[in-house]
Amino acid sequence: MVDDRVTDGTRIGQLLASELTGLRRGPLGMVEVVDADPDVEPTAEGAFAYGVEADEQRIGAVYVTPETAEFRTASALTIEFDRDDVTVDERDGETVVVAHSGAAVKALVDAVADAL
């Protein structure tokens, strides 16, 4: 059993990028990480880490805080999670899906794939 839980925002963002680009099947086959900042320093309000494109169209961006990674999209995604480590907010006309742990990344990737 794993006792450690990934709760570093930068690491969660890296895991999300790997999952989005590593799963080359179905709708995720057209997803790319763009404009990545490999030296991003997390901030309390979220620092831009990278953009996410599907079929050469921007579908969102990932921002990192010290403890989370946020997938922000202007799309009106209907995303619901039955998890304590993922929250969904509406902020400034964007849907913001917050991954609070590395384990939440898989659920977030599944939601992005379903929305495509």
MMTF fields as JSON, N, C-alpha, C and O atoms, coordinates in Angstrom:
{
  "mmtfVersion": "1.0.0",
  "mmtfProducer": "UNKNOWN",
  "numBonds": 463,
  "numAtoms": 464,
  "numGroups": 116,
  "numChains": 1,
  "numModels": 1,
  "chainsPerModel": [1],
  "groupsPerChain": [116],
  "chainIdList": ["A"],
  "bondAtomList": [4, 2, 8, 6, 12, 10, 16, 14, 20, 18, 24, 22, 28, 26, 32, 30, 36, 34, 40, 38, 44, 42, 48, 46, 52, 50, 56, 54, 60, 58, 64, 62, 68, 66, 72, 70, 76, 74, 80, 78, 84, 82, 88, 86, 92, 90, 96, 94, 100, 98, 104, 102, 108, 106, 112, 110, 116, 114, 120, 118, 124, 122, 128, 126, 132, 130, 136, 134, 140, 138, 144, 142, 148, 146, 152, 150, 156, 154, 160, 158, 164, 162, 168, 166, 172, 170, 176, 174, 180, 178, 184, 182, 188, 186, 192, 190, 196, 194, 200, 198, 204, 202, 208, 206, 212, 210, 216, 214, 220, 218, 224, 222, 228, 226, 232, 230, 236, 234, 240, 238, 244, 242, 248, 246, 252, 250, 256, 254, 260, 258, 264, 262, 268, 266, 272, 270, 276, 274, 280, 278, 284, 282, 288, 286, 292, 290, 296, 294, 300, 298, 304, 302, 308, 306, 312, 310, 316, 314, 320, 318, 324, 322, 328, 326, 332, 330, 336, 334, 340, 338, 344, 342, 348, 346, 352, 350, 356, 354, 360, 358, 364, 362, 368, 366, 372, 370, 376, 374, 380, 378, 384, 382, 388, 386, 392, 390, 396, 394, 400, 398, 404, 402, 408, 406, 412, 410, 416, 414, 420, 418, 424, 422, 428, 426, 432, 430, 436, 434, 440, 438, 444, 442, 448, 446, 452, 450, 456, 454, 460, 458],
  "bondOrderList": [1, 1, 1, 1, 1, 1, 1, 1, 1, 1, 1, 1, 1, 1, 1, 1, 1, 1, 1, 1, 1, 1, 1, 1, 1, 1, 1, 1, 1, 1, 1, 1, 1, 1, 1, 1, 1, 1, 1, 1, 1, 1, 1, 1, 1, 1, 1, 1, 1, 1, 1, 1, 1, 1, 1, 1, 1, 1, 1, 1, 1, 1, 1, 1, 1, 1, 1, 1, 1, 1, 1, 1, 1, 1, 1, 1, 1, 1, 1, 1, 1, 1, 1, 1, 1, 1, 1, 1, 1, 1, 1, 1, 1, 1, 1, 1, 1, 1, 1, 1, 1, 1, 1, 1, 1, 1, 1, 1, 1, 1, 1, 1, 1, 1, 1],
  "groupList": [{"groupName": "MET", "atomNameList": ["N", "CA", "C", "O"], "elementList": ["N", "C", "C", "O"], "formalChargeList": [0, 0, 0, 0], "bondAtomList": [1, 0, 2, 1, 3, 2], "bondOrderList": [1, 1, 2], "singleLetterCode": "M", "chemCompType": "L-PEPTIDE LINKING"}, {"groupName": "VAL", "atomNameList": ["N", "CA", "C", "O"], "elementList": ["N", "C", "C", "O"], "formalChargeList": [0, 0, 0, 0], "bondAtomList": [1, 0, 2, 1, 3, 2], "bondOrderList": [1, 1, 2], "singleLetterCode": "V", "chemCompType": "L-PEPTIDE LINKING"}, {"groupName": "ASP", "atomNameList": ["N", "CA", "C", "O"], "elementList": ["N", "C", "C", "O"], "formalChargeList": [0, 0, 0, 0], "bondAtomList": [1, 0, 2, 1, 3, 2], "bondOrderList": [1, 1, 2], "singleLetterCode": "D", "chemCompType": "L-PEPTIDE LINKING"}, {"groupName": "ARG", "atomNameList": ["N", "CA", "C", "O"], "elementList": ["N", "C", "C", "O"], "formalChargeList": [0, 0, 0, 0], "bondAtomList": [1, 0, 2, 1, 3, 2], "bondOrderList": [1, 1, 2], "singleLetterCode": "R", "chemCompType": "L-PEPTIDE LINKING"}, {"groupName": "THR", "atomNameList": ["N", "CA", "C", "O"], "elementList": ["N", "C", "C", "O"], "formalChargeList": [0, 0, 0, 0], "bondAtomList": [1, 0, 2, 1, 3, 2], "bondOrderList": [1, 1, 2], "singleLetterCode": "T", "chemCompType": "L-PEPTIDE LINKING"}, {"groupName": "GLY", "atomNameList": ["N", "CA", "C", "O"], "elementList": ["N", "C", "C", "O"], "formalChargeList": [0, 0, 0, 0], "bondAtomList": [1, 0, 2, 1, 3, 2], "bondOrderList": [1, 1, 2], "singleLetterCode": "G", "chemCompType": "PEPTIDE LINKING"}, {"groupName": "ILE", "atomNameList": ["N", "CA", "C", "O"], "elementList": ["N", "C", "C", "O"], "formalChargeList": [0, 0, 0, 0], "bondAtomList": [1, 0, 2, 1, 3, 2], "bondOrderList": [1, 1, 2], "singleLetterCode": "I", "chemCompType": "L-PEPTIDE LINKING"}, {"groupName": "GLN", "atomNameList": ["N", "CA", "C", "O"], "elementList": ["N", "C", "C", "O"], "formalChargeList": [0, 0, 0, 0], "bondAtomList": [1, 0, 2, 1, 3, 2], "bondOrderList": [1, 1, 2], "singleLetterCode": "Q", "chemCompType": "L-PEPTIDE LINKING"}, {"groupName": "LEU", "atomNameList": ["N", "CA", "C", "O"], "elementList": ["N", "C", "C", "O"], "formalChargeList": [0, 0, 0, 0], "bondAtomList": [1, 0, 2, 1, 3, 2], "bondOrderList": [1, 1, 2], "singleLetterCode": "L", "chemCompType": "L-PEPTIDE LINKING"}, {"groupName": "ALA", "atomNameList": ["N", "CA", "C", "O"], "elementList": ["N", "C", "C", "O"], "formalChargeList": [0, 0, 0, 0], "bondAtomList": [1, 0, 2, 1, 3, 2], "bondOrderList": [1, 1, 2], "singleLetterCode": "A", "chemCompType": "L-PEPTIDE LINKING"}, {"groupName": "SER", "atomNameList": ["N", "CA", "C", "O"], "elementList": ["N", "C", "C", "O"], "formalChargeList": [0, 0, 0, 0], "bondAtomList": [1, 0, 2, 1, 3, 2], "bondOrderList": [1, 1, 2], "singleLetterCode": "S", "chemCompType": "L-PEPTIDE LINKING"}, {"groupName": "GLU", "atomNameList": ["N", "CA", "C", "O"], "elementList": ["N", "C", "C", "O"], "formalChargeList": [0, 0, 0, 0], "bondAtomList": [1, 0, 2, 1, 3, 2], "bondOrderList": [1, 1, 2], "singleLetterCode": "E", "chemCompType": "L-PEPTIDE LINKING"}, {"groupName": "PRO", "atomNameList": ["N", "CA", "C", "O"], "elementList": ["N", "C", "C", "O"], "formalChargeList": [0, 0, 0, 0], "bondAtomList": [1, 0, 2, 1, 3, 2], "bondOrderList": [1, 1, 2], "singleLetterCode": "P", "chemCompType": "L-PEPTIDE LINKING"}, {"groupName": "PHE", "atomNameList": ["N", "CA", "C", "O"], "elementList": ["N", "C", "C", "O"], "formalChargeList": [0, 0, 0, 0], "bondAtomList": [1, 0, 2, 1, 3, 2], "bondOrderList": [1, 1, 2], "singleLetterCode": "F", "chemCompType": "L-PEPTIDE LINKING"}, {"groupName": "TYR", "atomNameList": ["N", "CA", "C", "O"], "elementList": ["N", "C", "C", "O"], "formalChargeList": [0, 0, 0, 0], "bondAtomList": [1, 0, 2, 1, 3, 2], "bondOrderList": [1, 1, 2], "singleLetterCode": "Y", "chemCompType": "L-PEPTIDE LINKING"}, {"groupName": "HIS", "atomNameList": ["N", "CA", "C", "O"], "elementList": ["N", "C", "C", "O"], "formalChargeList": [0, 0, 0, 0], "bondAtomList": [1, 0, 2, 1, 3, 2], "bondOrderList": [1, 1, 2], "singleLetterCode": "H", "chemCompType": "L-PEPTIDE LINKING"}, {"groupName": "LYS", "atomNameList": ["N", "CA", "C", "O"], "elementList": ["N", "C", "C", "O"], "formalChargeList": [0, 0, 0, 0], "bondAtomList": [1, 0, 2, 1, 3, 2], "bondOrderList": [1, 1, 2], "singleLetterCode": "K", "chemCompType": "L-PEPTIDE LINKING"}],
  "groupTypeList": [0, 1, 2, 2, 3, 1, 4, 2, 5, 4, 3, 6, 5, 7, 8, 8, 9, 10, 11, 8, 4, 5, 8, 3, 3, 5, 12, 8, 5, 0, 1, 11, 1, 1, 2, 9, 2, 12, 2, 1, 11, 12, 4, 9, 11, 5, 9, 13, 9, 14, 5, 1, 11, 9, 2, 11, 7, 3, 6, 5, 9, 1, 14, 1, 4, 12, 11, 4, 9, 11, 13, 3, 4, 9, 10, 9, 8, 4, 6, 11, 13, 2, 3, 2, 2, 1, 4, 1, 2, 11, 3, 2, 5, 11, 4, 1, 1, 1, 9, 15, 10, 5, 9, 9, 1, 16, 9, 8, 1, 2, 9, 1, 9, 2, 9, 8],
  "groupIdList": [1, 2, 3, 4, 5, 6, 7, 8, 9, 10, 11, 12, 13, 14, 15, 16, 17, 18, 19, 20, 21, 22, 23, 24, 25, 26, 27, 28, 29, 30, 31, 32, 33, 34, 35, 36, 37, 38, 39, 40, 41, 42, 43, 44, 45, 46, 47, 48, 49, 50, 51, 52, 53, 54, 55, 56, 57, 58, 59, 60, 61, 62, 63, 64, 65, 66, 67, 68, 69, 70, 71, 72, 73, 74, 75, 76, 77, 78, 79, 80, 81, 82, 83, 84, 85, 86, 87, 88, 89, 90, 91, 92, 93, 94, 95, 96, 97, 98, 99, 100, 101, 102, 103, 104, 105, 106, 107, 108, 109, 110, 111, 112, 113, 114, 115, 116],
  "secStructList": [7, 7, 7, 7, 7, 7, 7, 7, 2, 2, 2, 2, 2, 2, 2, 2, 2, 2, 2, 2, 2, 2, 7, 7, 1, 4, 4, 4, 4, 4, 3, 3, 3, 3, 1, 7, 7, 6, 6, 7, 7, 7, 7, 6, 6, 7, 3, 3, 3, 3, 3, 3, 3, 3, 6, 6, 3, 3, 3, 3, 3, 3, 3, 3, 7, 1, 1, 7, 3, 3, 3, 3, 3, 1, 1, 7, 7, 7, 7, 7, 7, 7, 7, 6, 6, 3, 3, 3, 3, 3, 3, 6, 6, 3, 3, 3, 3, 3, 3, 7, 1, 6, 6, 2, 2, 2, 2, 2, 2, 2, 2, 2, 2, 2, 2, 7],
  "xCoordList": [0.838, 0.0, 0.887, 1.907, 0.501, 1.27, 0.837, -0.348, 1.808, 1.504, 1.658, 1.044, 2.473, 2.715, 1.657, 1.22, 1.266, 0.275, 0.908, 1.413, 0.892, 1.479, 0.559, -0.574, 1.051, 0.266, 1.054, 0.707, 2.101, 2.883, 2.269, 2.197, 1.828, 1.133, 1.915, 1.35, 3.209, 4.031, 4.074, 3.944, 4.254, 4.308, 2.951, 2.901, 1.866, 0.538, 0.367, -0.156, 0.803, 0.733, 1.555, 1.134, 2.725, 3.569, 2.892, 2.906, 2.309, 1.592, 0.431, 0.189, -0.279, -1.399, -0.919, -1.543, 0.176, 0.721, 1.108, 0.841, 1.73, 2.129, 0.935, 0.964, -0.114, -1.315, -2.042, -2.512, -2.133, -2.835, -2.145, -2.806, -0.821, -0.091, 0.345, 0.677, 0.347, 0.825, -0.235, 0.09, -1.485, -2.575, -3.025, -3.914, -2.438, -2.681, -3.801, -3.627, -4.949, -6.093, -7.357, -7.448, -8.32, -9.577, -9.36, -8.452, -10.175, -10.067, -8.755, -8.354, -8.088, -6.816, -5.69, -4.617, -5.93, -4.923, -4.612, -3.555, -5.512, -5.285, -4.871, -4.77, -4.632, -4.288, -2.789, -1.985, -2.43, -1.026, -0.869, -1.775, 0.278, 0.661, 1.494, 2.441, 1.135, 1.817, 2.237, 1.693, 3.214, 3.685, 4.069, 3.835, 4.655, 5.007, 6.127, 7.083, 5.992, 7.02, 7.667, 7.143, 8.806, 9.42, 9.944, 10.204, 10.098, 10.62, 9.547, 9.858, 8.284, 7.186, 7.338, 7.664, 7.094, 7.087, 5.637, 4.989, 5.113, 3.717, 3.447, 4.31, 2.249, 1.82, 0.463, -0.223, 0.093, -1.184, -2.368, -3.357, -2.286, -3.393, -3.276, -4.178, -2.183, -1.963, -1.087, -1.441, 0.037, 0.96, 0.77, 0.621, 0.775, 0.602, 1.721, 2.9, 1.342, 2.316, 2.357, 3.438, 1.177, 1.118, -0.313, -1.284, -0.398, -1.694, -2.014, -1.123, -3.279, -3.722, -4.518, -5.492, -4.088, -4.771, -5.275, -4.686, -6.375, -6.911, -7.203, -7.944, -6.62, -6.803, -6.428, -7.116, -5.31, -4.723, -5.607, -5.438, -6.542, -7.385, -7.195, -7.233, -6.992, -6.805, -8.095, -9.158, -7.988, -9.159, -9.026, -9.994, -7.84, -7.659, -6.201, -5.338, -5.952, -4.596, -4.494, -5.493, -3.284, -3.035, -2.204, -1.188, -2.667, -1.998, -1.653, -2.393, -0.529, -0.117, -0.039, 0.432, -0.517, -0.37, 0.586, 0.955, 0.988, 1.879, 1.306, 2.065, -0.036, -0.641, -1.527, -1.957, -1.815, -2.763, -2.332, -1.433, -3.0, -2.934, -4.362, -5.278, -4.547, -5.871, -5.964, -5.148, -6.946, -7.238, -8.343, -9.46, -8.018, -8.978, -9.389, -8.543, -10.689, -11.196, -12.368, -13.174, -12.455, -13.577, -14.802, -15.918, -14.593, -15.715, -16.647, -16.215, -17.89, -18.876, -18.934, -19.888, -17.927, -17.875, -18.803, -18.851, -19.515, -20.313, -19.497, -19.488, -18.82, -17.921, -18.337, -18.459, -18.551, -18.868, -17.96, -17.694, -17.5, -16.633, -17.189, -17.688, -17.101, -17.473, -16.175, -15.948, -15.34, -14.018, -13.745, -14.19, -13.016, -12.629, -11.423, -11.172, -10.666, -9.431, -9.569, -8.565, -10.815, -11.083, -12.255, -13.295, -12.077, -13.171, -13.378, -12.447, -14.601, -14.944, -15.575, -16.52, -15.035, -15.55, -15.792, -15.242, -16.612, -16.771, -16.116, -16.468, -15.155, -14.421, -14.216, -13.612, -14.696, -14.484, -14.847, -14.111, -15.973, -16.432, -15.71, -15.905, -14.884, -14.154, -14.603, -15.015, -14.513, -14.651, -13.255, -12.331, -13.097, -11.798, -11.901, -12.626, -11.164, -11.14, -9.813, -8.739, -9.904, -8.725, -8.394, -9.209, -7.185, -6.681, -5.841, -4.824, -6.289, -5.615, -4.596, -3.926, -4.476, -3.507, -3.137, -3.836, -2.048, -1.644, -2.657, -2.843, -3.313, -4.315, -5.518, -6.217, -5.766, -6.907, -6.689, -7.643, -5.458, -5.122, -5.866, -6.388, -5.923, -6.609, -8.065, -8.562, -8.752, -10.155, -10.288, -11.222, -9.369, -9.398, -9.164, -9.845, -8.219, -7.948, -9.177, -9.533, -9.816, -11.033, -12.118, -12.828, -12.242, -13.245, -12.934, -13.84, -11.665, -11.266, -11.573, -12.11, -11.24, -11.51, -13.0, -13.411, -13.818, -15.272, -15.815, -16.787, -15.185, -15.652, -15.26, -15.859, -14.253, -13.815, -14.767, -14.594],
  "yCoordList": [-1.172, 0.0, 1.24, 1.275, 2.256, 3.488, 4.433, 4.734, 4.895, 5.812, 7.263, 8.15, 7.517, 8.879, 9.309, 8.532, 10.545, 11.123, 12.357, 13.218, 12.46, 13.601, 14.796, 14.793, 15.822, 17.029, 18.285, 19.383, 18.129, 19.261, 19.703, 18.915, 20.954, 21.438, 21.282, 20.91, 21.563, 21.428, 19.977, 19.692, 19.074, 17.643, 17.157, 16.367, 17.615, 17.24, 17.733, 17.008, 18.956, 19.495, 18.685, 18.469, 18.237, 17.392, 16.054, 15.57, 15.469, 14.202, 14.377, 13.518, 15.492, 15.766, 15.893, 15.346, 16.606, 16.746, 15.387, 15.102, 14.558, 13.223, 12.374, 11.672, 12.435, 11.649, 12.17, 11.383, 13.485, 14.056, 13.713, 13.461, 13.703, 13.462, 12.018, 11.599, 11.26, 9.883, 8.881, 7.802, 9.231, 8.323, 8.638, 9.465, 8.007, 8.295, 7.437, 6.743, 7.494, 6.73, 7.569, 8.445, 7.295, 8.023, 9.517, 9.945, 10.309, 11.761, 12.328, 13.424, 11.605, 12.092, 12.002, 12.571, 11.299, 11.196, 12.518, 12.666, 13.487, 14.786, 15.862, 17.031, 15.498, 16.465, 16.714, 15.786, 17.998, 18.412, 19.405, 20.19, 19.365, 20.371, 21.402, 21.048, 22.687, 23.749, 24.876, 25.037, 25.639, 26.816, 26.493, 27.29, 25.327, 24.889, 25.738, 26.097, 26.048, 26.757, 25.75, 25.506, 25.159, 24.12, 24.641, 23.857, 25.957, 26.537, 27.251, 28.104, 26.904, 27.586, 27.475, 26.416, 28.589, 28.628, 28.779, 29.757, 27.85, 27.935, 29.213, 29.693, 29.747, 30.908, 30.596, 29.659, 31.388, 31.167, 31.302, 30.583, 32.216, 32.399, 31.5, 31.478, 30.76, 29.843, 30.463, 31.496, 29.856, 30.312, 29.462, 28.243, 30.107, 29.395, 28.379, 28.724, 27.116, 26.048, 25.657, 25.503, 25.492, 25.134, 25.228, 25.199, 25.34, 25.303, 23.89, 23.049, 23.635, 22.33, 22.56, 23.314, 21.9, 21.997, 20.629, 19.597, 20.648, 19.437, 19.799, 20.741, 19.05, 19.306, 20.746, 21.423, 21.2, 22.529, 23.681, 24.81, 23.414, 24.457, 24.446, 23.387, 25.621, 25.72, 25.318, 25.884, 24.335, 23.91, 24.28, 24.176, 24.71, 25.09, 25.343, 25.327, 25.575, 25.805, 25.249, 25.117, 24.928, 24.406, 25.423, 25.929, 25.698, 26.61, 25.83, 24.931, 26.173, 25.45, 26.379, 27.513, 25.856, 26.499, 25.608, 24.537, 26.012, 25.14, 23.746, 22.787, 23.62, 22.335, 21.711, 20.569, 22.429, 21.925, 22.239, 23.044, 21.578, 21.939, 22.218, 21.461, 23.315, 23.716, 23.661, 24.264, 22.946, 22.946, 23.966, 23.794, 25.037, 26.112, 26.102, 26.041, 26.161, 26.144, 27.103, 27.244, 27.764, 28.656, 27.858, 28.377, 26.607, 25.752, 25.535, 25.442, 25.461, 25.178, 23.669, 23.013, 23.136, 21.703, 21.332, 22.011, 20.274, 19.731, 18.597, 17.475, 18.92, 17.955, 17.794, 18.77, 16.562, 16.274, 15.151, 14.194, 15.284, 14.28, 13.867, 14.696, 12.604, 12.088, 11.734, 10.594, 12.761, 12.585, 13.78, 14.895, 13.536, 14.629, 15.398, 16.522, 14.8, 15.435, 16.147, 16.499, 16.362, 17.136, 18.06, 17.626, 19.338, 20.281, 20.996, 21.144, 21.433, 22.158, 23.48, 23.52, 24.562, 25.9, 26.637, 26.278, 27.659, 28.603, 29.896, 30.438, 30.385, 31.589, 32.456, 32.007, 33.662, 34.607, 34.018, 34.195, 33.321, 32.752, 31.494, 31.015, 30.954, 29.72, 28.598, 28.834, 27.382, 26.21, 25.878, 25.734, 25.756, 25.474, 24.147, 24.028, 23.158, 21.848, 21.756, 21.843, 21.582, 21.597, 20.18, 19.511, 19.735, 18.443, 18.69, 19.383, 18.112, 18.3, 17.21, 17.254, 16.232, 15.154, 14.527, 14.697, 13.815, 13.097, 12.051, 11.792, 11.45, 10.419, 10.991, 10.258, 12.276, 12.916, 13.113, 13.354, 13.013, 13.28, 12.35, 12.807, 11.077, 10.115, 10.511, 10.473, 10.892, 11.293, 12.564, 12.689, 13.499, 14.726, 14.447, 15.019, 13.585, 13.215, 12.538, 12.823, 11.661, 11.011, 12.042, 11.924, 13.062, 14.104, 14.925, 15.268, 15.239, 15.982, 15.14, 15.658, 13.862, 12.977, 12.904, 12.94, 12.803, 12.749, 14.039, 14.016, 15.178, 16.472, 16.72, 17.557, 15.988, 16.203, 15.532, 15.581],
  "zCoordList": [0.0, 0.0, 0.0, 0.688, -0.769, -0.86, 0.25, 0.401, 1.022, 2.102, 1.678, 2.272, 0.653, 0.21, -0.79, -1.639, -0.669, -1.565, -2.187, -1.466, -3.521, -4.204, -4.03, -4.512, -3.338, -3.115, -3.475, -3.04, -4.26, -4.75, -6.079, -7.023, -6.155, -7.341, -8.63, -9.659, -8.584, -9.787, -10.235, -11.425, -9.313, -9.654, -10.176, -11.119, -9.579, -10.071, -11.511, -12.357, -11.786, -13.141, -14.127, -15.264, -13.697, -14.552, -14.833, -15.965, -13.812, -13.999, -14.98, -15.827, -14.858, -15.753, -17.194, -18.104, -17.41, -18.77, -19.34, -20.507, -18.529, -18.983, -19.367, -20.378, -18.564, -18.855, -20.094, -20.915, -20.23, -21.387, -22.701, -23.708, -22.688, -23.935, -24.107, -25.216, -23.035, -23.114, -23.547, -24.042, -23.363, -23.719, -25.139, -25.339, -26.093, -27.507, -28.071, -29.073, -27.414, -27.918, -27.789, -26.929, -28.641, -28.607, -28.75, -29.462, -28.089, -28.23, -27.688, -28.078, -26.802, -26.266, -27.295, -27.094, -28.382, -29.429, -30.092, -30.706, -29.98, -30.605, -29.603, -29.975, -28.347, -27.306, -27.277, -27.356, -27.16, -27.066, -25.922, -25.641, -25.271, -24.291, -25.049, -25.751, -24.904, -25.648, -24.701, -23.609, -25.156, -24.412, -22.972, -22.064, -22.775, -21.416, -20.828, -21.517, -19.552, -18.802, -17.853, -16.766, -18.252, -17.411, -16.074, -15.162, -15.954, -14.722, -13.908, -13.077, -14.147, -13.469, -11.954, -11.417, -11.289, -9.822, -9.381, -9.753, -8.608, -8.184, -7.382, -6.648, -7.535, -6.752, -6.131, -6.54, -5.147, -4.459, -5.411, -5.267, -6.385, -7.326, -8.547, -9.384, -8.662, -9.775, -10.84, -11.408, -11.116, -12.151, -13.403, -13.315, -14.569, -15.832, -16.012, -15.944, -16.243, -16.476, -17.949, -18.518, -18.578, -19.995, -20.516, -19.76, -21.83, -22.489, -22.933, -23.048, -23.181, -23.658, -24.938, -24.953, -26.011, -27.289, -27.721, -27.401, -28.454, -29.073, -30.516, -30.796, -31.418, -32.842, -33.18, -33.943, -32.589, -32.809, -32.343, -32.803, -31.441, -30.86, -29.35, -28.724, -28.766, -27.313, -26.614, -26.869, -25.732, -24.957, -23.49, -22.737, -23.071, -21.686, -21.373, -22.251, -20.1, -19.612, -18.204, -17.497, -17.812, -16.472, -15.697, -16.175, -14.5, -13.587, -12.327, -11.927, -11.701, -10.499, -9.295, -9.38, -8.177, -6.879, -6.084, -6.565, -4.904, -4.136, -3.86, -3.724, -3.775, -3.42, -4.493, -4.332, -5.589, -6.573, -8.002, -8.242, -8.937, -10.353, -10.786, -10.463, -11.522, -11.96, -13.475, -14.173, -13.983, -15.407, -15.609, -15.122, -16.337, -16.565, -18.031, -18.924, -18.267, -19.629, -19.761, -18.842, -20.916, -21.187, -21.596, -21.597, -21.941, -22.337, -21.157, -20.009, -21.455, -20.414, -20.208, -20.627, -19.574, -19.335, -18.182, -17.156, -18.371, -17.287, -16.692, -17.198, -15.613, -14.985, -13.536, -12.795, -13.148, -11.757, -11.278, -12.004, -10.069, -9.484, -8.136, -7.375, -7.853, -6.55, -5.818, -5.413, -5.669, -5.058, -4.154, -4.427, -3.089, -2.207, -2.727, -2.291, -3.661, -4.116, -5.465, -6.085, -5.923, -7.132, -6.845, -6.35, -7.159, -7.022, -8.351, -9.142, -8.584, -9.8, -9.394, -8.607, -9.944, -9.653, -10.96, -12.001, -10.894, -11.99, -11.519, -10.471, -12.311, -11.938, -13.17, -14.144, -13.145, -14.237, -15.595, -16.566, -15.669, -16.932, -17.356, -18.473, -16.487, -16.796, -15.868, -14.732, -16.375, -15.528, -15.037, -15.837, -13.727, -13.127, -12.379, -11.391, -12.868, -12.225, -11.469, -12.065, -10.163, -9.309, -8.854, -8.22, -9.189, -8.733, -7.477, -7.516, -6.373, -5.084, -4.783, -3.752, -5.677, -5.469, -6.804, -7.803, -6.804, -8.004, -8.409, -9.598, -7.436, -7.721, -8.46, -9.159, -8.318, -8.974, -10.469, -11.209, -10.912, -12.313, -13.265, -14.282, -12.963, -13.845, -14.059, -15.185, -12.977, -13.085, -13.921, -14.712, -13.755, -14.537, -16.014, -16.865, -16.329, -17.731, -18.343, -19.487, -17.604, -18.097, -18.405, -19.403, -17.537, -17.748, -18.996, -19.756, -19.21, -20.405, -21.647, -22.626, -21.614, -22.755, -23.036, -24.197, -21.994, -22.178, -22.774, -23.529, -22.435, -22.921, -24.38, -25.055, -24.861, -26.239, -27.152, -28.37]
}
